[in-house]
Amino acid sequence: MKFDIAYIEKYLDGQLDNQASLEFEQEMSSDPSLRQEVEDLRTLKSALETRALREKLEAIMEEPAVSAEQPKSNKGIGASRWILVALLLMATLALLYYVGKQLKTKEVPQMEYAAYFQKDPGLPTPMGAPAGEYTLMDAMVDYKAGNYEMSLLKLGQLQNYTDTITYYKALNLYEMGMKEIAIDSLKRIAPESGYANRSLWYQLKCYLDLGNYAQAKVLLKDIDPATEGFEEVSKWLNQQSN
């Protein structure tokens, strides 16, 4: 059974009845792919909520302060404003803590190896794409513009889980700092896929970012030596100890 993103959101928001929730959880227990989709969306929703709270907090901070010459009846507005700021800040910190625990990502500073990896430019985005391709092309526009959360949401609306969609979902997750989730997504790409080598190359970069040099060395053996930057990364990696 296939579940669209709207149904998964209802589950995450607690909008399904007990029977529907139980049936959905049974499906997840037997479908690792569905389980991963749910976790990806859960983490993304948390990240988007954090971003929305931050933007609201910034908007409040940019509002002009209440003038001392204003009528006495307005004095309470300033206090209420700062109470709201404090509450939003607490909520933002709580969400950041939650997202951090979900990701469990311990990154290391990027060093010389970063220069050997080129960001994937994304798919071409021709004007007047057919309706069936519009969401994918629209997601590519967001990806190229650095709107990774929105790009990921648009890719999630597509029902056909092709390697193309899986690959670019993973790239958005990577750019959002969700390296371990990106690795899990990239591992779903079949070895015979046209995206197989690119998937391995991005997995390698994730492992390097996470400081997992041992796993990176193992993965390097499966990557096409003709890949741009392979020789330099291989040499750099062999100089590292883990």
C-alpha positions as CSV (number, residue, x, y, z in Angstrom):
1,M,0.0,0.0,0.0
2,K,1.3,3.5,-0.9
3,F,0.8,6.5,1.3
4,D,1.1,10.0,0.1
5,I,2.8,12.8,2.0
6,A,-0.5,14.3,3.2
7,Y,-1.5,11.0,4.9
8,I,1.9,10.7,6.5
9,E,1.6,14.3,7.8
10,K,-1.8,13.4,9.3
11,Y,-0.1,10.5,11.2
12,L,2.7,12.8,12.5
13,D,0.2,15.4,13.5
14,G,-2.0,12.9,15.4
15,Q,-5.0,13.4,13.1
16,L,-5.6,9.7,12.4
17,D,-8.0,7.7,14.5
18,N,-6.6,4.9,16.6
19,Q,-7.4,2.2,14.1
20,A,-5.8,4.0,11.2
21,S,-2.7,4.8,13.3
22,L,-2.4,1.2,14.3
23,E,-2.7,0.0,10.6
24,F,-0.2,2.6,9.5
25,E,2.4,1.6,12.2
26,Q,1.9,-2.1,11.1
27,E,2.7,-1.0,7.5
28,M,5.8,0.8,8.8
29,S,7.0,-2.2,10.7
30,S,7.2,-4.3,7.6
31,D,8.3,-1.5,5.1
32,P,11.7,0.0,5.9
33,S,11.3,2.4,3.0
34,L,8.0,3.8,4.4
35,R,9.6,4.0,7.8
36,Q,12.5,6.1,6.4
37,E,10.0,8.4,4.6
38,V,8.2,9.0,7.8
39,E,11.4,9.8,9.7
40,D,12.6,12.1,6.9
41,L,9.3,14.0,7.0
42,R,9.3,14.1,10.8
43,T,12.8,15.7,10.8
44,L,12.0,18.1,8.0
45,K,8.8,19.3,9.8
46,S,10.8,20.0,12.9
47,A,13.4,21.9,10.9
48,L,10.8,23.9,9.1
49,E,9.0,24.7,12.4
50,T,12.4,25.9,13.8
51,R,12.9,28.1,10.8
52,A,9.4,29.6,11.0
53,L,9.9,30.4,14.7
54,R,13.2,32.0,14.0
55,E,11.7,34.1,11.2
56,K,8.9,35.2,13.5
57,L,11.3,36.0,16.2
58,E,13.4,38.1,13.8
59,A,10.3,39.9,12.6
60,I,9.3,40.8,16.2
61,M,12.9,42.0,17.0
62,E,12.8,44.3,14.0
63,E,9.6,46.0,15.2
64,P,10.2,49.5,16.5
65,A,10.3,49.8,20.3
66,V,7.3,51.5,22.0
67,S,8.0,55.2,22.5
68,A,8.2,56.6,26.0
69,E,6.0,59.4,24.8
70,Q,3.1,57.1,23.9
71,P,0.0,57.0,26.1
72,K,0.3,55.1,29.4
73,S,-2.3,52.5,28.2
74,N,0.3,51.2,25.6
75,K,3.0,50.4,28.2
76,G,1.8,46.9,28.5
77,I,2.4,46.2,24.8
78,G,6.2,46.4,25.3
79,A,6.1,43.9,28.1
80,S,3.9,41.5,26.2
81,R,6.2,41.8,23.2
82,W,9.2,40.7,25.2
83,I,7.3,37.9,26.8
84,L,6.4,36.6,23.3
85,V,10.0,36.9,22.3
86,A,11.1,34.9,25.3
87,L,8.5,32.2,24.6
88,L,9.4,32.0,20.9
89,L,13.1,31.7,21.8
90,M,12.4,28.9,24.3
91,A,10.4,27.1,21.7
92,T,13.1,27.5,19.0
93,L,15.8,26.2,21.4
94,A,13.6,23.2,22.3
95,L,13.1,22.4,18.6
96,L,16.7,22.8,17.8
97,Y,17.6,20.4,20.6
98,Y,15.0,17.9,19.3
99,V,16.3,18.1,15.7
100,G,19.9,17.7,17.0
101,K,19.0,14.5,18.9
102,Q,17.1,13.2,15.9
103,L,20.0,13.7,13.6
104,K,22.7,12.5,16.0
105,T,25.2,14.1,13.7
106,K,28.7,14.9,15.0
107,E,30.5,16.7,12.2
108,V,34.1,17.6,11.9
109,P,35.5,20.8,10.2
110,Q,35.8,20.4,6.4
111,M,39.4,20.4,5.4
112,E,41.3,20.1,2.2
113,Y,39.1,17.4,0.8
114,A,36.1,19.8,0.4
115,A,37.9,21.4,-2.6
116,Y,37.7,18.0,-4.5
117,F,33.9,17.8,-4.4
118,Q,31.8,19.8,-6.7
119,K,28.2,20.5,-5.8
120,D,25.7,18.7,-8.1
121,P,24.2,21.4,-10.3
122,G,20.8,19.8,-10.4
123,L,18.7,18.9,-13.5
124,P,18.1,21.4,-16.3
125,T,15.0,23.4,-15.8
126,P,13.5,24.2,-19.2
127,M,10.5,26.5,-19.5
128,G,7.1,25.0,-20.2
129,A,7.7,21.6,-18.7
130,P,4.7,19.2,-18.9
131,A,2.4,19.1,-15.9
132,G,3.8,15.7,-14.7
133,E,7.3,17.2,-14.6
134,Y,6.5,20.6,-13.2
135,T,6.9,19.7,-9.5
136,L,10.3,18.0,-10.2
137,M,11.5,21.0,-12.2
138,D,10.1,23.4,-9.6
139,A,12.0,21.5,-7.0
140,M,15.2,21.8,-9.0
141,V,14.7,25.6,-9.1
142,D,14.5,25.7,-5.3
143,Y,17.5,23.4,-5.0
144,K,19.6,25.6,-7.3
145,A,18.4,28.7,-5.3
146,G,19.4,27.1,-2.0
147,N,15.8,26.7,-0.8
148,Y,16.5,23.1,0.2
149,E,13.6,22.6,2.6
150,M,11.1,23.7,-0.1
151,S,12.8,21.6,-2.7
152,L,12.6,18.5,-0.4
153,L,8.9,19.2,0.2
154,K,8.1,19.4,-3.5
155,L,10.1,16.2,-4.2
156,G,8.1,14.5,-1.4
157,Q,4.9,15.3,-3.3
158,L,5.9,13.1,-6.2
159,Q,4.4,9.6,-6.0
160,N,6.9,7.7,-8.2
161,Y,10.0,7.0,-6.1
162,T,12.5,7.0,-8.9
163,D,16.3,7.1,-8.3
164,T,16.3,10.7,-9.6
165,I,13.9,11.8,-6.9
166,T,15.7,9.7,-4.2
167,Y,19.0,11.2,-5.2
168,Y,17.9,14.8,-5.1
169,K,16.0,14.3,-1.9
170,A,19.3,13.1,-0.4
171,L,21.2,16.1,-1.8
172,N,18.7,18.5,-0.2
173,L,19.1,16.6,3.1
174,Y,22.9,16.9,2.8
175,E,22.7,20.6,2.2
176,M,20.4,21.0,5.2
177,G,23.1,19.4,7.3
178,M,21.3,16.1,7.7
179,K,24.3,13.9,6.7
180,E,23.3,10.6,8.3
181,I,19.8,10.7,6.9
182,A,21.2,11.7,3.5
183,I,23.4,8.5,3.6
184,D,20.4,6.3,4.3
185,S,18.6,7.8,1.4
186,L,21.5,7.5,-1.0
187,K,21.9,3.8,0.0
188,R,18.5,3.1,-1.5
189,I,19.8,3.8,-5.1
190,A,20.3,0.6,-7.0
191,P,23.8,-0.4,-8.1
192,E,22.7,-0.6,-11.7
193,S,21.2,3.0,-11.6
194,G,22.7,5.8,-13.6
195,Y,22.9,7.6,-10.2
196,A,24.9,4.8,-8.5
197,N,28.4,6.3,-8.7
198,R,27.2,9.8,-7.9
199,S,25.4,8.3,-4.9
200,L,28.5,6.7,-3.7
201,W,30.5,9.9,-4.2
202,Y,28.1,11.9,-2.1
203,Q,28.0,9.1,0.6
204,L,31.8,9.4,0.7
205,K,31.5,13.2,1.3
206,C,29.0,12.6,4.1
207,Y,31.3,10.1,5.8
208,L,34.2,12.6,5.5
209,D,32.1,15.4,6.9
210,L,31.2,13.1,9.9
211,G,34.8,12.2,10.5
212,N,34.1,8.5,9.7
213,Y,37.3,7.9,7.8
214,A,37.2,4.1,8.3
215,Q,33.8,3.8,6.5
216,A,35.0,6.3,3.8
217,K,38.0,4.1,3.0
218,V,35.7,1.1,2.6
219,L,33.3,3.0,0.4
220,L,36.2,4.4,-1.8
221,K,36.8,0.9,-3.2
222,D,33.4,0.9,-4.8
223,I,33.7,4.3,-6.5
224,D,34.8,4.7,-10.2
225,P,38.4,5.8,-10.1
226,A,37.6,8.0,-13.1
227,T,35.4,10.2,-10.9
228,E,36.6,13.8,-10.8
229,G,38.6,14.3,-7.6
230,F,38.9,10.6,-6.8
231,E,42.7,10.5,-6.9
232,E,43.1,13.6,-4.7
233,V,40.5,12.4,-2.2
234,S,42.0,8.9,-2.1
235,K,45.5,10.4,-1.4
236,W,44.1,12.7,1.3
237,L,42.1,9.9,2.9
238,N,45.1,7.6,3.0
239,Q,47.0,10.2,5.0
240,Q,44.3,10.2,7.7
241,S,44.1,7.9,10.8
242,N,40.7,6.9,12.3
